[in-house]
Amino acid sequence: MAISKKGLRKINENDEIFYWKIRRKISHNEAHNEEYSIPVQHESEGQLLFINVNFSRSYGYGDEYIKSVTPVMIKEKIIEAINLGWKYNMNGNPISLSNSKLLTDTKYQIPDSE
C-alpha cells in the first residue's frame, strides 16, 4: 500500500527519506471529532505508518483548539516509531503510532500487546 503522490511532503531522518501527507479538506471522520491520523511512508514504499496526533482538525467540538501539524512533530514521531520497532523499509500491513504504542489493527487501534 502506498501513499498517493499528490501533495506529499518530504522529511529526511538519518539520511532516509520519508513522505507524509495532510489532507486539504477535513474528512467525514474529522468533521465528527475523530482523532487525525497522518500517513507516513519511506521512499522505498515499505510499511505504511499512521501517526495519530491526539487532536482533531474540526471546529466546534470539545474544548480543544485546532493545532498545527509541523515537520518537527512528524520527525519526532518517525523517530519514536522506529525506536518502537517500525520496519519502515519492509513490506507489511499498515500500522499506527498512538500514545507511544505501535498498533497493528489500524481500524480499531488495538495494541499488539499490553
PyMOL commands that set and color helices and strands:
alter all, ss='L'
color gray80, all
select helices_A, chain A and resi 28-31+71-84
alter helices_A, ss='H'
color red, helices_A
select strands_A, chain A and resi 9-13+16-20+37-42+49-52+95-98+101-105+110-111
alter strands_A, ss='S'
color yellow, strands_A
deselect
rebuild
show_as cartoon
